[in-house]
Amino acid sequence: MSHNLLDSPIEYLKGVGPVRGDMLKKELGIFTFGDLLRHFPFRYVDKTKFHKIRDINTESNAVQIKGVLRRLNVLGDGRAKRLVGRFRDDTGVIELVWFKSVHWLEKNLVIGKEYVVYGKVNSFRGQINIPHPEIEALTSETMGKASTFAPVYPSTDKLNAKGLDAKGRRKLMKILLEKVTSADLPENLPDYLIRKFRFPSHHQAVVNIHFPKNQKDLDAATRRLKFEELFFLQLRLLQIRRRRKDAVRGFVFGKIGKNFNGFYKNNLPFELTGAQKRVLKEIRIDLGAGIQMNRLLQGDVGSGKTIVALMTMLIALDNGFQACLMAPTEILARQHEQGITEYLEGLDLKVGFLSGTVKGKKRKLLLEELAAGEIDILIGTHALIEDPVIFKNLGLAITDEQHRFGVKQRAKLWAKSKPSPPHILVMTATPIPRTLAMTLYGDLDVSVIDELPPGRKPVTTVHRTENHRMRVFGFMREQIALGRQIYMVFPLIEESETLDLQNLQEGYEVISREFPIPKYQVSIVHGRMKAKDKEFEMQRFVKGETHIMIATTVIEVGVNVPNASVMVIENTERFGLSQLHQLRGRVGRGADQSYCILMSSFKLTSEARERIQTMVNTNNGFEIAEADLRLRGPGNIEGTQQSGMLNFKIADLARDGRILQTAREIAARILDDDPHFDRPEHARLKLFYDKNAKQFRVWSRIS
């Protein structure tokens, strides 16, 4: 057998051909035999048992019966046309009903012949039946099939129309697996790992993931393939990290000077938490080690990441370097600039701001000062990475909410320093689930601020439906009478933007009636407004000139109004958990008790209900991140779509945390002991790496 069998174009597989081949490419991204082999089932149908008709009832789910077809009738016409068969075993009779392929089935099914039937049980007018069952003649072959777990593959209408439904692809997979030998699927794990975990061989695992004989075989194959997928990813990420540390020298920030000390003694407005001190220590060790820092800083909303980032910038300044902070939106960048400028008041430091709105002479002067080293800290949007932006000596680059930036954008920022790249600190707005951090940021060192400043009161969160609307308005009036301010947030989704803006406008009209001027002042802010109008309304609210701000999610980040103590979120069911937590983080910043009111319709999906209940139950961003991952899966969490690393074939980050942790620990041990895979027992790893070098280069670029 040619070792290139798995690279063969999919159209050359018996039963595929050019038309089906095109469909597999377009719908599933299957181009080769190997792609088809890695197209795993998403569930299995248990065909290991036969049921007796007398034991079947409406509680039964999917059943398999063997018996004799006794009668066939075509009933109804037009759309109601159906084929009804009576099927008997030695215990009773059940009806089989087909609405599709009526003529073909009537022509090919034989009354009096023995068949194996499989399908879901249904009830119609008090009588049980099986609609659209699979039916095959009872032969030694079908009896063999009937003792297995049948794989079910994800499908689409287009695939079904070309005979590539789950049944059609089962046939193709059988044809392919008859060709594939262990030479085509050579072992890629060291023997000692296979023995340690009692894994089946690589070849056997692939066969059993498609056609397991029993649950035990399926579990063993799944365990092996999940470990393999996560192990090779972690091995590669850790390898990138080690090679970068070996190859990339970093500026040595060896001293703490007047900027850091002056700020700590005179400007720091509160005592740092233990977690902030621990993280600063981790950062200082990196900065003094002579290697480039690549660190992820994550913490909950309001945990004090910005102060840690600022103090890191001051260390860079004390060592004669410039620092920059890049944020994904102008609002957030402005917020950082205002906050940092206030923190540094009285210190002889210059903070610059750059975004697309800074133009003409002002921009020209700023760029000249930056190149001359007269600007110590530059804060801005992706405008920072444009070619005309030249630093005199950039030593530290901080990106806030890194996942909103493309890979190329970050690389351009990092290239702004010569001869060594700047130290890198990446901040995330909300916590990332542990398994996701190990995968998306597996090549970075991670610091976690897992402690909130003392005295901060947890936000009280409640869920209310439309019939409680007047009570909610009453509560809002009470809070305004106490001198508080209120956010009201409406969803704004691109796919339904026009309708959402209409809902926002209607919401504004309702609030204007319930909270009339001059007694109440109301602002409205949304993404379609001009930047200056948006900024004007924002500033009115920040200054306390308006009582209620009606907004879309533009206030999700970057607005800090300690006097705002109530957040009302409309249509809560349309927001993701992470976004809800981020919105809630806009309140609870002052000394007063704060409230988050989640408004929704009465009818909710079970997933929406669970999201809302999670918000009511906890203020802990790490718990919320884990729940979000469990409910939505990694590919839907903001920013993960751009990462090719999350295109797992079989691993599931929401469920496979333990396997991932084990895989990472083993990968780290192997790289400690044998970084270049020179030992005989690691020959397979070396071979696997050489074979997959192209894919790993893509991972390197992503990281």
Protein Blocks (a to p, Z undefined) as FASTA:
>chain_A
ZZklmmpcfklpghiammlmmmmmmmnopabfklmmmmccfbdcdfkbccdfklpcfkbc
cdddddddfbdcdedehjlpccddddddfkbccddddfehklmmmmmpcghiacdddddd
ddeehiacdehiacddddfklmmmmmcccddddddfklmmnopafklmmmmmmmmmmmpc
fklmccfbdfklmmmnopacfklmmmmmmmcfbfklmmmmmmmmmmmmmmmmmmmmmmmm
mmmmmmmccdddfbccfklmmmmmmmmmbdcdfklmmmmmmmmmmmmnopacddddddde
hilpmmmmmmmmmmmmmnopacddddfbfklmmmmmmmmmmmmgoiacddddddfklgcj
llmmmmmmmmnopafbdcddfklmpmklccfbdcbdcdehkllpcfklmmmmmmmpcfbd
cddddddfbdcdfklmmmmmmmbccdddfbdcehiacdddddddfklmmmmmmmmmmmmm
nopacdddddddfklmmmmmmmmmmmmmmmmmmmccfkbccddddfkbcfklmmmmmmmm
mnopafbdcddfklmgopacfklmbdcdehkllpcfklmmmmmmmgokambdcddddddd
fbdcfklmmmmmmmmmpccfklmmmmmmmmnopmlgghjlmpmklmcfkbcfklmmmmmm
mmmmmmmmmmmmmmnopafklmmmmmmmmmmmmmmmmmmmmZZ
